[in-house]
Amino acid sequence: MKTTFLISWMTLACATTAVAQDRIYRCGNEYTNTVTEAQAKNCKLVSGGNVTVVQSAKPAANTGAKVASSGGSSASAPAPRVDSADQRAKDSDARLILESELKKAEARQIELVKEYNNGEPEKLGPETRNHQKYLDRVAELKAAIARNESDIAGIRRELGRVPASNAPLASMK
């Protein structure tokens, strides 16, 4: 009894999987199970594994023209105008921030160069016994100096991009 049940169950399982899996063909980025379409497009048979394809909605071809003609889209609307006095104040604030950052970076550079001491900084406590620690610290100092120089150059580039304030803020009131 158990054997006939097992055989009938296995036959049923094989039959349902055979029905559920048609041949799937891949045509570039598209999949089909229509043999005539696959032959017409020279598609390749997908073997092994299951394929799940989720259809997505295709975008409309003229969406840009429709949005522009409707005039009610935040993506295509121009940015709001900023008052020139407000813009000058923002530029002035940006310049002050960049100048303070530049001063900090230049002060840090002076400290690093002083500590580096032309590649021969003073040895610290544990470095007297372990020369490799000393060499590692010298390499770190050299890298920090290079990074800081790069930071200073970047801040100077940004300062060049920010418009110079024409009048002091006190006279604008």
N, C-alpha and C positions, 0 to 999 in steps of 0.2 A: 504494500500500500504506500509506504513512504517513498519507494523508488519511483512509482508511477507519478506521484505528486511532484517529486523533484524534477522528473523529466518533463512533465507538462509545464511546470513553472519555468524551466530553462527555455523551452520552446517558445513560450509566450514572451519572455524577456528578449530573446533574439529577434522575434518578429517585430516587436514594437521599436527596437532600436534600428532595425533595417528600414522601417517605414519612416521613422523620425529623421533620419539622416539622408537627405538627397545629396547629390554631388554638388559641390560648391566650386565656383570658378572665380578667380580673381582677375579683374581687368584693370590694371593700374591701381587706383585707390578705390575702386568700386568692386562689389561682389554681386554675383548673380547665380541663380540655380537654373536658368533657362539655357538649355543646350544650344539652341539655334543662335541665341544672342552671343553666347560664349564662343561659338565657332566663327561668327561674323567678325568679332573683335579680336580674335586670336588670344583668348584668355587662357590662363593656366589653371589646371585643376589643383585645388587645395587639398592636400592629403594630411591626415593625422590631426587630431585635436578637433575641438568644436569651434565654430565661428559664430560670434554674436555680432550682429550689425544693428546699430541704432540709427534710425533715420533722423536727420535734423532738418529744420526748416531752411530752405534756401533763401538767401537774402535777395531782396528785390533789386533789380538792376539799376533803377533810377531813383534810389532813395535820396541821393544828394540833391537832385533837382526838386523833389517834392518838399524837402525840408527848407530849401532856400525860398521856394515860392510861398510856403506857408508862413514863414517869418516868425515862428514861435518855438525856436529851439535854442536851448542854452549853449549847445555845442557850437553852433554857427554864429551866435550873437557876439558882437565885438565886446571887448572888455570895457567896463565903465571908465570914463575919463577921470583922472585925478587932477585936482586943482594944482596949479603950478607952485603955489606956496607950500602946499602939503608935500609935493614931490621934492622941493628944495630941502624941506625939513628932513624928509626920509634920507635923502642923499647926504645931508650933513651928518645925521646920526650914523649912517653907514661909514662915512669917512672917519668919524671920531672913533668908532669901534675898531676899524682896521688900523688906524694909527696907534691906538693903545696896544693892540695885538702885536704890531710891528715893534713897538718899544719893548714889550715883554720878550719877544723872540730875540731881539738884538741883545738884551741884557743876558738872556740865557746863553747866547752864543759866546759872549765875553767870558762868562763863568766856565763854559765847557773848554774854551781855548786855554784859559788860565790853568784849569785842572789838567788838561792834556799835556801842557808843558813841552811842546814840540816832540811829542811821542815818548817822553820820559817822565810820566807823572811819579809823584812820590809813592813809595810802597806803603800799603796799609798793613796792619798787624799780621793777619794770616798769610799775606803775600810774601813775607820775608822767607818763609819756609817752603812755600809752594809757588814756584815761578810761573806755572801754568795759569794760576788764578790771576796773577799780575798781567800776563799776556792777554788773557781773556778780557780783563777790565780795560786795557789799552785799546783793544779792538772795539769794545763797546763804546768807548769814548769817541773813537774815530768815526764810528757809524752814527753816533748821536750828533756829532758836529756836521756830518754830511746831511743828515735829515733836517737839522735845524737850518742849514743854509738853504735847502730846498724850500722849507717853510717860509723863510724870509723872502725868497724870490717870488713865491706864490702870492704872498701878501702884497708885495710891491706891484705885481701884475694886477691884482684886484684894485689896489688904490689907483692905478692908471685908468681903470674902467669906470670908476665912480667919478661923476662930474665934480669939479671943484666948486665949493660954495663961493658965490660972487660977493656976498655981503655977510658980515657977521650977524648972528641971530638977534643980537640986541637991537640993531638998527632996523630989523624987519618989523618990529612991534609998533 
